[in-house]
Amino acid sequence: MAIPQLRPIEAEGRARVESSHGLAPAQVTCPATLQRYENGRFALRDASIAVEEDMRVVVDGREEALLSRTPGDDMNLVAGHLFARSRVREPGDILDVRFSYRGVARAEVALGGGTGIRRIFPSPRPVRINPQALFSFKERFEHRQNLYRNTGSTHAAALFAADGEMVSFGEDVGRHNAFDKAVGRALLEGTLERVTIAMLSSRLAFELAVKATTANIPILCGFSAATSSGISYADRNNLTLVGRLRRDSFNVYSNGWRIHADD
């Protein structure tokens, strides 16, 4: 099945299957002058601020969501958001997308008739990961966080295959958006089935655990801790939850059988 690769256009027209990276260059940071207090005194400093703007998502003529996001990767964000909400299950369910960036950004989506079917999860795949691999993934993850290094105010999500390949990456002011961008890209590129590990810069809350299982990802890692509802959900749904991932340590909250150290 061909994977639809849609480009945004202005309000008067339809997107065609042409380019997966056809989004117009988006302004993801803006300059600012701020006061910094350091060593007992104030001083003016130039800074880069992460842009946060709204985008309305309209599906089949009805408003689906108002997403406050970092502009850019909008096609991936829309696809990942709809997938997480079980509105689509494969790229072919998205028939058409029309973007408008006049005023409040707007994405108008037309879905096919085979939508709304939830994926079967969790995966029964016998995935096993060595702890050292997680530390390596974390290092590569942080190397990709360009927007965070410039602004200090964004989240990120990375998807890894069992062989260690970083399949997809997303960065956004919102932790949910970052995860949706990463999942959306993998979905549209046809690589989501290869993903075994999702790594997040954020805490491991219930809704993020749900996103992982909806995408059939058996291991979810985070730099922060897990919440009680996230752990309960992971326990019930065979999701391995790894939190407070540091350079040489981490916590396992549920289904630790997928993480094994060499004897």
N, C-alpha and C positions, 0 to 999 in steps of 0.2 A: 504494500500500500504506500503510495506517495505521501510524504509528510508535507502538509501545507506550510509554506513559509510566506508570511504575510508582511506587507510593508504598510506603514501609516501614510495617509494622504490627508488633505484638507477636507472640509465638510462636504464639498460638492463632488463626490466620486466614490468609487469602490476600490478596496484593496484587491490586488490580484496576487496569485502565487508567484512571487518573484524572488524575494530576498529575505533571509532570516535576520539580516543585520541592517535593514533599510531604514531604521529610525534616524530621523534628523539628529545631528549632534545636540545633546541636551546639556544645559548648564546645571551641573551637579554641585558646584560650589559658588559662593559669591564672596567678594572681599568685604572686610569690615575693619573698623578701627575700634579698639576696646581699651579699657583701663585694666592694667594688671598690677596687682599688689604683690610685691616681692621685696624681701630684705628691708621691711619697714617703710616702704615708700611706694607711691603709685607712679606708673609710667604708661605712656600710650604705646600700643603695639598693633601692628597690622596682623590680621588673622584671616583664615579661610573658614567660612561657615557652610555647613551642608545645607543645600536647598531642600525645602520641604514644601510640596505643592499638592493640591487635590487633583484627583482624576475620577470622574464619574464613569462607572461601568454600566452600560445599558445592554441588556440581553433580550433579544427578540422584542424590542420596544418597551421593556419594563426595566426600571432602574434596579440594578443588582446590588451595587455598593458604591460608596464614596471612599476611595482609598487616598489616604494622606501618605504620599510616597516621595522618594527621591526620583526625579525625572530620569529617563533612560531605562532601557530594558523593558519598556512598557508592554511589548508583545509577550515577552516571557512572563511578566507579572500577571497579565490578564489570563494567560493560559494556566499558570500555576494556581492562581486564585480560584478559577472555575474548577480546576481539577480537585483542589482541596475541599471544595464545597460539593463535590460529586456531581457537578453539572456536566462534566465531560470525563471520558475515560480513555480517549485516544485522540491524536491530532485530527483525524477525520471528522470528529464530532464538531469541530469548529469550521463552519462553512465559509465565513467571511468576517472580516474585522475592518471597521472604518474608524480612523482616529481624527480628531479635530483638536488643534491647540490654540484656538481662538478663544480668549477668555479662560474659563476653567476647562482644563483638558477633559476630553470625552472620548471614550472608546465604545463604539456601537458594535455589538457582536451578534452574528446570526448563527444559531446552532442547528445541527441536524436532528433527525428524528430518533437517533439511537442513543440519546444522552440520558443522564440521570441514573445510570447503573453504577452502583458502588463496586469498587474492586474487591476481590477476595484477599483478605489479609488475616494474620501475618503470614509471611513467606515460610514455607517448610524447608527452605534451602538450608543445608547443614553448614552455615557460615561459622568459621572460627577465626579469631583475630589475635595475633600476638600483641601484648601491651606495647612493645617497642614500636610497632607500626602506628599506633595512635599518636605517639610522641612525634614521629616523623610527619604524620598528616598535619598535626597542629603547627609544626614549623612552616610547612608549605602553605597552610591556610593563612597564617599571619603575614607571610611574605606577599600574599595577594591582596591584603587589606589596604589598598592605596588610598581610598577615600577616608578611611578611619585615620590613617597616618596624617592626612592633611587637615582633618577637621576634629577628630576625637569624639565624634557624636553619631557614629553609624554602627549598625550591626552587619553581620555577614553570615553566609551559609555556604557550605561546600558539600558536594556529593562525591563520594569515592567508590570506585569499583573494588572488587575483592583483590585484584592484582595491584592495587595502589594508585591507579590512574585517577586524577581529579577529573571527573566527568563533567562537572558543572560548578559554577560559582555565582553567587548573587550578593549584592551589597546595597543597603538601603538604611534610611533613618529608622525604619520600623523592622523589628525582628521577624514579624510574620511576613512582611513584604520580601525581606531578604530570602527567606526560605521558599516562598512562592516563586520568586525569580529563578532560583536555582532549579527547582522542580520543573517549572515551566520550560526552561531552556532544554533540560534533559528530555522532557516529554516531546517537544517539537522536533528535537534532533534525533529522536528514536533511540536514546541511550538509557532511558529510565529503568529498563529491565535489568541493566547491568549494575545498578547502584546497590551497594550493601551497607554503606555507612553514610549517615548524614552528620555533619559537624556544624555546630552553631556557636556564635559568640555569646549567646544569651543564656538565661536560666532555662531549665527544662520544665515548662509548664504544661498543663493538660492539653491545651489546643495545639501546641507544637508536637506533642506525642501523637495526637490524632492525625496530624498532617503526615507524620512519618509512616504510620501504619496504612493510611490511605494510599500512599505511594509505594507500599509494600517494601519498605526499607527496614531491615531487621535490627539495626544498631543505630541508636541516636546518642550523640555525644554533645556535651556543652561545656563552655568554659566556666559557667556559674553552676550553682546547685540546682537540684530538682525540687519541685513542690510536691506536697502530699498527694494532690489529685493526679499529678503527672506520674508519680510512682505507682499509685493504685491502678491507673489505667494501663501502664506498662506491664505490671504484674498480670493483669487479666488478659492481656492481648499479646503475650509472648514477645514483647519488645525489650531488647536489652538497652538499659538506660545507664549512661556513663556521664558523670558530672564532675565539676571542679577540676577539669583537666588542666594540669600544669606541665611544666617541662619534664618532670620525672615522677609524677604521681597523679592519681585520679580516684574517684569514688565510683563504685558500681552499686546501683540502686535496685536493679531487677534483672533477672535472667542472665546472671553472670556466666553461665555455661559457655557462652559464645566467646568469652575472653579467656585465653589460656596462656600461661607462661611456659616456657621451655623447661623441661625437667633437668 
